[in-house]
Amino acid sequence: MKLTDLEYLKLPKWRRALIKIAQFFISIPKAFLNLFVKIGQFFKKAGLAIGREIKDIVLTFKNGDWKTRISYVIMGFGNITRGQILRGLLFLLFEGVFLFFMFKPTGGLYWLSMLPSLGKEGPGKAYDPVYDTYVTAYHDNSFQILLYGVLTIFFIIAFIFTWRLNVKQNKLAQQILDSGKKLKSGKDDLRSMVDDNFHKTLLALPLTGIVVFTVMPIVFMILVAFTNYDGTHDGYSNALFTWVGLDNFNTMLGIGSGTKVYAATFGEILLWTLVWAFFATFTNYFLGMLVAMMINKKGIQFKKFWRTVLVMTIAIPQFISLLYVSKMFAQNGMVNQFLQSIGVLKGLDYIHFLDEATPARISVILINIWIGIPYLMLIATGILMNIPQDLYESAKIDGASGWKQYTKITLPYMLFITGPYLLTSFIGNMNNFNVIYLLTGGGPTNSAASTAAGSAGYTDLLITWLFKITTGAESQYYFASVIGILVFMIVAAISLIVYNLMPSVKNEEDFQ
């Protein structure tokens, strides 16, 4: 039964809190449904856009003059014959480079032809008459085939985009001339690049860099998940690697017959990763806010000194501070020795701060608080100073206690402003490699997961487990790629759902 606003306000606080929690969990399936609806709408719009483009290409060829039609085969021909020499030469040059790359002996067509097999002949032994012995002869390189195959596909996509732009330019040029107007010259194009279209000129190089150094490696990494690329199949020096389809995903998720150790390990590490991210985010958030409120409180002396002391933990590199802290809490470290000296251990040799599962997990969360509070203190300080003091004065006049002022003024304001930061902080903590690896190295070792790749430990996050898989003796890159894809899917789902439920997104105008 849906309550009215008045009925809701009459409920006790604990019931209102439960209703809000229930509404949040009820909204999650709806958010997933909306996500899939939006994905479907995206593909629908993409399909309609492609259909419109194909229709326009056909009509342009049908209604175009002979210069435009020849430009379908010789890019830039129409621009050159119409006097736009610079523009036409650039189109022609790009087509020449593309054809040269595609049709040279070890060019694009070669890499595309090898892509389905990832190589036909691996390393073998060949007789060397000079040294009268058999030496290793290297042939196909699976890694290179996959890399250059991806590069070729991206080059083909770039060519299709440029060819379509060439058709549009010819259609536009023909329409301008038919209307009796004058076309832009090469000087006009150059002037436009540094004036009207200067933003495109500036963005061209960064966009190219993003595609080459970000998008392409991501696509390459995704494709690795569908191969058996590892230390024993490196693609060149010992054996070729091949496509294995969804076998790696089936193994990781425990689908089908066979061992379930990978699925169990993945599930356990994923659960700990989410628990770690939750506590690492919200303990730092609320304690950092508390420290900022204490320092900003009227009457506190030496405010700059306290802020400087806290910021020192940021100034010191984590590589130094975390390794030092890990030695302090070791079995023979400073902390255990101090506890022994004051008689706290009472017959125990030492406390297993980092050597047993539960104490190690608690320890890394507590140590992370020491690292994270200064960041939140600085962020909260700036936001707290911008909260109108009139709100607090009015609340005091109405008899509101300090806790009431915090829950009704400070906390809502902070959550509204820092909502996106909380989300990014949660995602960042899911991939927080430094704290875990430098403190415990992922340990102590989880014996139940010892048969899985990387010998996962109790404090391992998905990111540290991924690192162990790629740097171990077996170097199972394909499993690391699978984990990377699954982490992306989980992070993307959490980000999209939580972001669309945040008040700072839904009610953006409330605090304006």
C-alpha positions in Angstrom: 0.0 0.0 0.0 1.4 3.4 -1.0 1.5 5.9 1.8 0.7 9.6 1.5 3.3 12.1 2.4 1.5 12.9 5.7 1.2 9.2 6.6 4.9 8.7 5.8 6.0 11.6 8.0 3.9 10.2 10.9 5.8 6.9 10.9 8.7 6.3 13.4 12.2 7.1 12.1 13.2 3.4 12.0 10.2 2.6 9.8 11.0 5.4 7.4 14.6 4.2 7.2 13.4 0.7 6.4 11.0 2.0 3.7 13.9 3.9 2.1 16.1 0.8 2.1 13.3 -1.3 0.7 12.6 1.3 -2.0 16.3 1.3 -2.9 16.4 -2.5 -3.4 13.0 -2.5 -5.2 14.4 0.1 -7.6 17.4 -2.0 -8.6 15.5 -4.4 -10.9 13.7 -1.5 -12.5 17.1 0.2 -13.0 18.4 -2.9 -14.7 15.3 -3.1 -16.9 15.8 0.6 -17.8 19.4 -0.1 -18.6 18.5 -2.9 -21.0 15.7 -0.8 -22.6 18.2 2.0 -23.2 20.7 -0.5 -24.7 17.9 -1.7 -27.0 17.0 1.8 -28.0 20.7 2.6 -28.7 21.0 -0.4 -31.1 17.6 0.6 -32.7 18.8 4.2 -33.3 22.2 2.9 -34.6 20.4 0.6 -37.0 18.2 3.4 -38.3 21.2 5.7 -38.6 23.1 3.2 -40.7 20.0 2.7 -42.9 19.8 6.4 -43.5 23.5 6.6 -44.3 23.2 3.7 -46.9 20.1 5.4 -48.4 22.0 8.7 -48.7 25.0 7.0 -50.3 22.8 5.4 -53.0 20.9 8.6 -53.7 24.1 10.6 -53.9 25.5 8.2 -56.5 22.2 8.2 -58.4 21.8 12.0 -58.5 25.5 12.9 -58.6 27.4 14.0 -61.6 30.3 12.1 -63.1 32.9 13.7 -60.8 30.9 12.7 -57.7 30.5 9.1 -59.1 34.2 8.7 -59.8 35.0 9.9 -56.3 33.3 6.7 -55.0 36.3 4.9 -56.4 39.1 7.5 -56.5 38.7 9.5 -53.3 39.1 13.2 -53.6 38.7 13.2 -57.4 35.6 15.4 -57.3 37.3 17.9 -55.0 40.4 18.2 -57.1 38.4 18.7 -60.4 36.3 21.3 -58.7 39.3 23.3 -57.5 39.5 22.1 -53.9 43.1 20.8 -54.4 44.2 20.5 -50.8 41.1 18.7 -49.6 41.1 16.3 -52.6 44.8 15.5 -52.2 44.3 14.6 -48.5 41.5 12.2 -49.4 43.6 10.7 -52.2 46.7 10.4 -50.0 44.7 8.6 -47.3 43.3 6.2 -49.9 46.8 5.5 -51.2 48.2 4.8 -47.8 45.2 2.5 -47.0 45.6 0.5 -50.3 49.4 0.2 -49.8 48.9 -1.1 -46.3 46.2 -3.5 -47.2 47.8 -5.0 -50.4 51.5 -5.2 -49.5 52.8 -8.8 -49.0 52.6 -8.6 -45.1 49.9 -6.0 -45.0 46.3 -5.7 -43.8 44.9 -8.5 -46.0 47.6 -10.9 -44.7 46.9 -10.1 -41.1 43.1 -10.5 -41.6 43.7 -13.9 -43.4 45.8 -15.1 -40.4 43.4 -13.8 -37.8 41.0 -16.8 -37.8 43.8 -19.2 -37.1 46.3 -16.9 -35.2 49.1 -18.6 -37.1 49.7 -21.8 -39.0 53.2 -22.8 -38.2 54.8 -22.5 -34.8 58.5 -22.6 -33.8 60.4 -25.7 -34.8 63.9 -27.2 -35.3 65.9 -26.5 -38.5 69.3 -27.7 -39.5 72.0 -25.0 -39.6 74.8 -26.2 -42.0 77.2 -23.5 -40.8 77.2 -24.8 -37.2 76.2 -28.3 -38.1 73.4 -28.4 -35.5 69.7 -27.9 -35.2 68.5 -24.5 -34.1 65.1 -23.1 -33.3 63.4 -21.7 -36.4 60.6 -19.1 -35.7 57.7 -18.7 -38.0 54.3 -17.2 -37.3 53.7 -14.9 -34.3 50.2 -15.2 -32.8 50.6 -12.1 -30.7 51.7 -10.0 -33.7 48.9 -11.5 -35.8 46.2 -10.6 -33.2 47.7 -7.1 -32.7 48.0 -6.2 -36.4 44.7 -7.8 -37.1 43.0 -5.5 -34.6 45.0 -2.6 -36.1 43.8 -3.5 -39.5 40.2 -3.6 -38.4 40.5 -0.2 -36.9 42.2 1.1 -40.1 39.3 -0.3 -42.2 36.8 1.5 -39.9 38.8 4.7 -40.3 38.8 4.2 -44.1 35.0 3.7 -44.2 34.5 6.8 -42.2 36.8 8.9 -44.4 35.3 7.4 -47.6 31.8 8.4 -46.3 33.1 11.9 -45.5 34.5 12.1 -49.1 31.1 11.2 -50.5 29.4 13.9 -48.3 32.0 16.5 -49.4 31.4 15.8 -53.1 27.6 15.9 -52.6 27.9 19.3 -50.8 30.3 20.7 -53.3 28.0 19.8 -56.2 25.0 21.4 -54.4 27.0 24.6 -53.8 28.1 24.9 -57.4 24.6 24.1 -58.7 23.3 27.0 -56.5 25.8 29.4 -58.1 28.0 29.9 -55.1 31.7 29.6 -54.8 33.5 26.7 -53.1 36.1 27.2 -50.4 39.7 27.2 -51.5 42.7 25.5 -49.8 43.5 28.8 -48.0 40.0 29.0 -46.7 40.3 25.4 -45.4 43.5 26.2 -43.6 42.1 29.4 -42.2 39.0 27.5 -41.0 41.3 25.0 -39.2 42.8 27.7 -37.0 39.6 29.7 -36.6 36.0 28.3 -37.0 37.0 24.7 -36.7 40.0 25.2 -34.3 38.3 23.0 -31.7 38.4 20.1 -34.2 42.1 20.8 -35.0 42.9 20.7 -31.2 40.9 17.5 -30.6 42.2 15.6 -33.5 45.5 14.5 -31.9 44.1 13.6 -28.5 41.3 11.7 -30.1 43.8 9.7 -32.2 45.8 9.1 -29.1 42.8 7.8 -27.2 41.9 5.4 -30.0 45.4 4.1 -30.5 46.6 3.9 -26.8 43.3 3.3 -25.0 40.5 1.8 -27.2 42.8 -0.5 -29.2 44.5 -2.1 -26.2 41.0 -2.6 -24.6 39.8 -4.4 -27.7 43.0 -6.4 -27.8 42.6 -7.4 -24.1 39.0 -8.5 -24.6 40.0 -10.7 -27.5 42.8 -12.3 -25.4 40.0 -13.7 -23.2 38.9 -15.9 -26.0 42.3 -17.5 -26.6 44.7 -19.7 -24.6 47.4 -17.1 -24.4 49.7 -18.0 -21.5 53.3 -18.7 -20.5 53.3 -22.0 -22.4 51.6 -20.5 -25.4 53.2 -17.1 -25.9 52.5 -17.2 -29.6 56.1 -17.1 -30.8 59.0 -18.6 -28.8 57.4 -21.8 -27.5 54.0 -22.4 -29.1 51.2 -20.6 -30.9 48.0 -19.7 -29.1 44.6 -20.2 -30.6 41.0 -19.2 -30.2 39.1 -21.2 -27.6 35.7 -19.5 -27.7 33.9 -19.2 -24.3 35.9 -21.9 -22.6 37.7 -19.5 -20.3 34.5 -17.8 -19.2 32.9 -21.2 -18.6 35.9 -22.2 -16.4 35.9 -18.9 -14.5 32.2 -18.9 -13.9 31.9 -22.7 -13.3 29.6 -23.3 -16.2 29.4 -26.8 -17.6 31.4 -29.9 -16.4 34.7 -29.7 -14.7 36.2 -28.2 -11.6 34.4 -25.3 -9.8 37.5 -24.0 -8.0 37.8 -20.9 -10.3 34.1 -20.1 -9.8 34.4 -20.5 -6.0 37.6 -18.4 -5.9 36.1 -15.7 -8.1 33.0 -15.5 -6.0 34.9 -15.3 -2.7 37.3 -12.7 -4.0 34.4 -10.7 -5.5 32.5 -10.7 -2.2 35.6 -9.6 -0.3 36.3 -6.9 -2.9 32.8 -5.5 -2.5 33.0 -5.6 1.4 36.4 -4.0 1.2 35.2 -1.3 -1.1 32.2 -0.5 1.1 34.2 -0.2 4.3 37.2 1.5 2.7 34.8 4.1 1.2 32.4 4.9 4.0 34.8 4.7 6.9 37.0 7.2 5.3 34.1 9.3 4.2 32.4 9.7 7.6 35.6 9.8 9.7 37.2 12.3 7.3 34.0 14.5 7.6 34.2 14.2 11.4 37.8 15.2 11.5 37.1 18.2 9.2 34.1 19.3 11.4 36.3 19.0 14.6 39.1 21.1 13.1 36.7 23.7 11.7 34.9 24.0 15.0 35.1 27.4 16.6 37.6 27.6 19.4 40.0 24.9 18.1 43.5 26.2 18.2 46.3 25.6 15.6 44.0 24.6 12.8 46.7 24.9 10.2 49.0 22.6 12.2 46.4 19.8 12.5 45.7 20.0 8.8 49.4 19.9 8.0 49.9 16.8 10.2 47.1 15.0 8.4 48.3 16.0 5.0 51.7 14.5 5.7 50.3 11.1 5.0 49.5 12.2 1.5 52.9 13.8 0.9 54.7 10.5 1.8 54.6 8.0 -1.1 52.5 4.9 -0.4 55.3 2.7 -1.6 57.3 3.9 1.5 54.6 4.3 4.1 52.6 1.1 3.4 55.7 -1.1 3.3 56.9 0.5 6.5 53.5 -0.2 8.2 53.5 -3.8 6.9 56.8 -4.3 8.7 55.5 -2.7 11.9 52.6 -5.2 12.1 54.6 -8.2 11.1 55.2 -11.1 13.5 58.5 -9.7 14.7 57.5 -6.1 14.0 57.5 -3.1 16.3 53.8 -3.4 17.3 54.1 -7.0 18.5 57.3 -6.2 20.3 55.8 -3.3 22.1 52.7 -5.3 23.1 55.1 -8.0 24.5 57.1 -5.4 26.4 54.0 -4.1 28.2 52.6 -7.6 28.9 49.5 -7.3 26.8 50.0 -10.6 24.9 50.0 -12.6 28.1 52.0 -15.6 27.0 51.3 -15.3 23.2 54.3 -15.0 21.0 52.6 -12.4 18.7 49.3 -11.3 17.3 48.5 -12.4 13.7 47.8 -8.9 12.4 48.5 -9.8 8.7 49.0 -13.6 8.9 45.4 -14.8 9.4 42.3 -14.2 7.3 40.0 -12.2 9.6 42.7 -10.1 11.4 44.4 -9.3 8.1 41.1 -8.1 6.5 40.4 -5.9 9.5 43.9 -4.6 9.6 43.9 -3.5 6.0 40.6 -1.7 6.5 41.9 0.1 9.6 45.2 1.1 7.9 43.3 2.3 4.9 41.5 4.7 7.2 44.8 6.3 8.2 45.6 6.8 4.5 42.2 8.0 3.4 41.0 10.4 6.1 43.3 13.3 5.0 41.8 13.3 1.5 38.3 13.4 2.8 39.2 16.0 5.4 40.4 18.4 2.7 37.4 17.8 0.5 34.9 18.1 3.5 36.6 21.3 4.7 36.0 23.1 1.5 32.3 22.0 1.4 31.6 22.7 5.0 32.8 26.2 4.7 30.2 26.8 1.9 27.2 25.6 3.9 25.2 28.8 4.8 25.6 29.5 8.5 22.0 30.9 8.5 20.8 27.3 8.4 22.6 26.4 11.6 21.5 29.6 13.3 17.9 28.9 12.4 18.2 25.3 13.7 19.7 26.5 17.0 16.8 28.9 17.5 14.4 26.1 16.8 16.2 24.1 19.5 17.8 21.5 17.3 20.6 19.5 18.9 24.1 19.1 17.4 23.1 15.6 16.1 19.9 17.0 14.6 21.9 19.7 12.8 24.3 17.2 11.5 21.6 14.8 10.2 19.3 17.5 8.7 21.8 20.0 7.4 25.4 18.9 7.2 25.0 15.3 6.1 22.3 15.9 3.4 24.4 18.8 2.0 27.6 16.7 2.0 25.9 13.7 0.4 24.3 15.9 -2.3 27.6 17.5 -3.2 29.9 14.5 -2.8 27.5 11.8 -4.2 29.5 11.4 -7.5 32.7 11.4 -5.5 31.4 8.6 -3.3 30.6 6.5 -6.4 34.0 7.0 -7.9 35.7 6.4 -4.6 33.8 3.1 -4.2 34.9 2.0 -7.8 38.4 3.2 -7.1 38.6 1.1 -3.9 37.5 -2.0 -5.8 40.6 -1.5 -7.9 42.8 -0.3 -5.0 46.0 -2.2 -5.8 48.5 -0.3 -3.7 47.0 -0.8 -0.2 46.4 -4.5 -0.5 49.6 -5.5 -2.4 52.0 -3.4 -0.4 50.5 -4.4 3.0 49.8 -8.1 2.6 50.6 -9.0 -1.0 47.1 -10.5 -1.0 48.0 -12.9 1.8 47.6 -15.0 3.9 47.2 -17.7 1.3 43.8 -19.2 0.8 44.4 -23.0 0.8 41.0 -23.7 -0.7 41.9 -21.6 -3.7 45.5 -22.9 -4.1 44.6 -24.9 -7.2 43.3 -21.8 -9.0 45.7 -19.6 -11.0 47.7 -17.1 -9.0 47.3 -18.8 -5.6 44.8 -16.3 -4.3 44.9 -15.0 -0.8 42.3 -14.0 1.8 42.9 -10.2 1.3 43.3 -10.4 -2.5 41.0 -8.1 -4.5 40.1 -8.9 -8.1 42.8 -6.5 -9.3 45.6 -8.1 -7.2 44.5 -11.6 -8.2 44.6 -10.5 -11.8 48.1 -9.3 -11.2 49.2 -12.6 -9.7 47.7 -14.5 -12.6 49.8 -12.5 -15.1 53.1 -12.6 -13.2 53.1 -16.2 -12.0 55.0 -19.0 -13.5 52.1 -20.0 -15.7 51.2 -16.3 -16.7 47.6 -17.2 -17.7 46.9 -14.0 -19.5 43.6 -15.3 -20.8 42.2 -15.7 -17.3 43.4 -12.2 -16.4 41.6 -10.9 -19.4 38.4 -12.7 -18.3 38.7 -11.2 -14.9 39.2 -7.7 -16.4 36.0 -8.1 -18.5 34.0 -9.3 -15.5 35.3 -6.5 -13.3 34.3 -4.0 -16.0 30.8 -5.4 -16.3 30.3 -5.3 -12.5 31.7 -1.8 -12.1 29.7 -0.6 -15.1 26.4 -2.0 -13.7 27.0 -0.6 -10.2 28.0 2.8 -11.6 25.0 3.1 -13.9 22.5 2.0 -11.3 23.8 4.1 -8.4 24.5 7.2 -10.5 20.9 7.3 -11.8 19.6 6.9 -8.2 21.7 9.6 -6.6 19.9 12.8 -5.5 22.5 15.0 -7.0 21.5 13.6 -10.4 17.7 13.1 -9.9 17.2 16.4 -8.1 20.0 18.5 -9.5 18.2 21.8 -8.9 17.5 21.3 -5.2 20.7 23.0 -3.9 21.0 25.6 -6.7 
